[in-house]
Amino acid sequence: MASRFIVLGLVIATCSFALASDPILLNGFSCKGSKMAQPTDFSFSGLHIPGNTSNPIGSRVTPVTVTQIPGLITLGISMVRLDFAPWENNLITKVLQKGDVFVFPKGLVHFQRNTGYGYTVAIAALSSQNPGVITIANTVFGSNPAIANDLLAKSFQPDTKTIDWIQSKF
Ligand SMILES: *[C@@H]1O[C@H](CO)[C@@H](O)[C@H](O)[C@H]1NC(C)=O
């Protein structure tokens, strides 16, 4: 309860100059005056609902960022729910148990994989109101226009036909 009031107070303080005038954009997001703010500007429902993992990467991100909660504007924080479908092949390197926390420093290349047999879920906190994500494979092999196949062949060491084949998947 207390933290909710703190959040509300911060947003009103940040946006108070917008009172009775046109909406002001901050970082590309609209800053409402305190008289226009609604309870829904500060809340999100549905983080308990599993994301649909029926897709080629077998996982789903449910974001709760400034797009979903306008009141996160300028607060420099957000969170996501991560759902992972079970994998059939099981390569165990480091397994987190229920309740464990793991930190990925900003910009660190990382992967997550469900090493169990059932569905699993993680909640992540992110140090931005509007975090970005760069999926390495999509970025490297699915860019538009494409990165030249001979350049990728040199970087990753297969022949250019293999690169063409990988690129065709993205
Ligand atoms: C999950 O996504 C798949 C593929 O898009 C779709 O066929 C399926 O109906 C979805 N399931 C639910 C429960 O939304």
The ligand as an SDF file (V2000), in Angstrom:
LIG
                    3D

 14 14  0  0  0  0  0  0  0  0999 V2000
   -1.3160  -20.0330  -28.9050 C   0  0  0  0  0  0  0  0  0  0  0  0
   -0.7180  -19.6800  -30.1390 O   0  0  0  0  0  0  0  0  0  0  0  0
   -0.9770  -20.6080  -31.1700 C   0  0  0  0  0  0  0  0  0  0  0  0
   -0.1190  -20.1810  -32.3620 C   0  0  0  0  0  0  0  0  0  0  0  0
   -0.3280  -18.8510  -32.6840 O   0  0  0  0  0  0  0  0  0  0  0  0
   -2.4550  -20.6470  -31.4570 C   0  0  0  0  0  0  0  0  0  0  0  0
   -2.7110  -21.5570  -32.4870 O   0  0  0  0  0  0  0  0  0  0  0  0
   -3.1950  -21.0370  -30.1960 C   0  0  0  0  0  0  0  0  0  0  0  0
   -4.5840  -20.9550  -30.4020 O   0  0  0  0  0  0  0  0  0  0  0  0
   -2.8270  -20.1270  -29.0410 C   0  0  0  0  0  0  0  0  0  0  0  0
   -3.3880  -20.6400  -27.8090 N   0  0  0  0  0  0  0  0  0  0  0  0
   -4.0830  -19.8840  -26.9820 C   0  0  0  0  0  0  0  0  0  0  0  0
   -4.5730  -20.5610  -25.7470 C   0  0  0  0  0  0  0  0  0  0  0  0
   -4.3030  -18.7020  -27.2000 O   0  0  0  0  0  0  0  0  0  0  0  0
  1  2  1  0
  1 10  1  0
  2  3  1  0
  3  4  1  0
  3  6  1  0
  4  5  1  0
  6  7  1  0
  6  8  1  0
  8  9  1  0
  8 10  1  0
 10 11  1  0
 11 12  1  0
 12 13  1  0
 12 14  2  0
M  END
$$$$
